[in-house]
Amino acid sequence: MRLLHQVQAVVRVLSRGRRNRTDFLRAMIRRPQILIASLGYELGILFSARVDPRLKTLAELKVAAIVACEYCLDIASAMARHDGLTEQQLRSLPTHHDSPAFDDTERLVLDVAEAITRAPAALDDDLRQRFESSFDPAQRAELLAVITWENQRARLNQGLGVRPSGFSGEFCALPQPA
């Protein structure tokens, strides 16, 4: 049931884009094998449902904020609202360590996303231990796949010049200061 809910959310959010909707496709149509592979990975993450979608969306938002991908922040903010995240949580991403807007599990996911996105990417011993004790191996693999894929996706979008499309409509999470 959760999978159907996520698929419906993606369709709803994508249909809300009002401008620049074809930026990515126009850039990638010249390399259809990469476009198809990207779609396959997107579907793999979407259909992998061992982790609460809220946590996956939080991880994507944190990466997009660190990397400062406006398109990714736009679409992830829209998905976040669909997944039940609040505007306060979106506003509190840069200060998640101390924010009462997040519970301990959410903070842990945001910490892992931050550690993997910063250069060099590394989980210190304490963070790794907390991550391993909070999530089973399948969940850890899924979360790390989401985090690393968002890093790839955000950087590709930026390199291609993919612009925001107006998915969020309302408040959108902002890039995080370096």
Secondary structure, DSSP 4 states (H G I P E B T S, - for coil): -HHHHHHHHHHHHHHT--SSTTHHHHHHTTSHHHHHHHHHHHHHHHH--SS-HHHHHHHHHHHHHHHT-HHHHHHHHHHHHHTT--HHHHHTGGGTTT-TTS-HHHHHHHHHHHHHHSSS----HHHHHHHHHHS-HHHHHHHHHHHHHHHHHHHHHHHHTPPP-S-S-S----PPP-
